[in-house]
Amino acid sequence: EMITYLTANHDYSHLLGTTQPVMVESIYNEYYMLDVSMISGETKSPLGTFGSFRDGYVIKRADGRSFFIIVCDYMSDDFVTFVYEVTDGGLKKCAELSSVYPSDQYVTTEEIEMNMKLDILGSYIATCNYTLEEDGQLTSKDTFYPINAFNSLTIIKDLPVTIDGAETTLSPGTSIFVTGTNNVDEIHFKVINSDQTGIIHYTLEEPDSWIHLIDGVSEYEYFESLPYAG
C-alpha cells in the first residue's frame, strides 16, 4: 500500500510500477488559466480549465489498484475533486465532486476526511468522512454535517423554529449560530448567550435554487444579513 501527496507535472510511474508516464498535467494557457489533464501512457483526459491546481493524493492499494485524487479550484475556493483509476497504466475517470475537497487531516487507502462547502444561511465548511469505493466513487456515509460557525445571524422577523420537539418562534433581535445541517431540510442552531438549541426547517425555492424558504418565506427576509461567500 502507498499514499503519496500529489503535485502537478510529476511522473508517478516509478511508484505505480508502470513504464509509461502517469501524471497530472497543469499548463497555463493564453488567458493565464490552467488547463489540467490526467495522463496515463498515451491517453489524456482533460479535467477542465481552472484558476489553480490545489493538490491531491496518489493511492495504491494492497490489491494493486491505483487512484489519483485530484483537487482543482475554478476560482475563489470553488473546489472540485476528481478521482481517476490508473491501475496497470489504464485511465478511467471514476468520480467528480463539486464543493468537496480533502481536509489533509486524515487519509487512508480506503477513507478520506473531506471538507464540504455548504451554502445554507451563509457559506460554511463542514468536515465529513468519505469512503473510496471499489468502483472509485467517493461516498459519504454521514447524514449530518457539523458546522463551527464564526458569524452570528441576527433575526429581524419572527422565525419559525422547533425547540425540544415543539414548534415556536424566535423574536427579532435574537442572534444565533448555525451548528450543523442534514443538507436536506434541517438547519441546527444555538441561540447566543443561551443554552437553547433547535432546528430550522427549510425547503428550496426550486430544485436547483440557491434560495432557501422557511415557512414559504425567503431566508433573506428573516435575517439582518447572511454571510454567503462571493
C-alpha positions, -999 to +999 in steps of 0.1 A: +000+000+000+011+036-007-003+071-002+017+100-017+009+137-018+002+148-054+019+176-073+013+186-109+036+178-138+053+150-119+056+114-132+045+088-107+050+057-130+080+045-109+058+043-078+030+026-096+051+000-114+044+011-150+068+020-178+046+047-193+042+082-176+014+087-152+008+123-141-015+153-138-006+179-164-012+215-154-003+241-180-010+279-183-030+289-213-030+323-231-056+336-206-033+328-176-057+300-165-046+264-160-056+236-184-055+205-163-054+169-177-049+134-163-023+115-184-016+077-183+007+065-211-005+080-244-041+086-231-050+120-219-082+130-202-089+168-198-103+178-164-111+214-174-097+250-171-091+263-136-077+292-117-054+269-098-044+234-092-046+227-055-032+192-047-044+157-041-031+121-034-018+091-053-032+060-037-020+024-044-039-003-026-027-037-014-046-054-043-026-033-068-053-009-078-041+027-081-061+060-079-054+097-083-074+121-061-071+155-079-083+188-064-086+220-085-101+254-079-122+272-105-117+305-086-122+318-051-124+284-033-148+269-058-132+235-054-138+203-074-124+169-066-118+142-093-110+105-089-091+086-116-081+050-116-048+043-133-043+006-124-018-011-147-014+020-168-051+023-176-071+056-173-106+057-160-125+087-146-145+074-116-159+105-098-162+143-098-174+161-067-181+198-066-176+219-034-158+189-017-120+185-011-097+167+012-091+182+046-055+169+046-061+157+082-069+120+076-064+098+046-060+060+042-063+038+011-100+033+020-112+065+036-105+103+032-117+131+055-132+158+033-142+194+037-176+202+023-186+237+014-222+243+024-243+273+013-271+274+038-279+307+057-244+316+047-213+298+034-197+273+058-172+244+058-182+211+073-160+181+077-171+146+068-157+112+061-158+097+026-151+061+015-132+054-016-154+026-030-143-003-052-156+015-083-136+046-074-166+066-062-162+088-031-192+082-009-202+100+023-218+079+050-227+109+070-262+122+072-254+152+095-227+178+089-215+197+120-206+234+114-184+256+135-197+290+125-179+322+133-206+345+120-237+351+141-271+357+125-294+384+138-331+377+133-353+406+121-386+388+116-403+362+137-385+330+128-404+297+129-383+270+146-385+237+165-371+236+201-373+205+222-397+190+196-422+219+199-429+245+172-422+280+183-407+313+170-376+333+178-382+370+181-365+399+162-332+409+178-323+373+188-289+361+175-280+325+166-251+304+154-256+277+128-242+245+143-250+219+115-273+206+088-285+174+072-282+193+039-317+183+030-343+202+050-329+210+085-306+236+099-295+232+135-287+263+156-278+276+190-291+308+205-263+331+215-260+338+253-284+309+259-285+272+263-313+269+238-307+249+206-332+240+179-339+233+143-350+255+114-369+236+087-365+247+051-372+239+015-356+251-017-373+277-038-367+255-068-348+221-071-315+238-082-321+271-064-297+288-040-327+303-021-339+285+010-375+291+021-385+290+057-423+285+061-426+296+025-406+328+030-371+336+016-343+332+041-332+368+034-364+382+050-356+367+083-320+379+090-302+412+091-275+397+067-264+362+056-226+356+052-226+340+018-192+338+001-189+357-032 
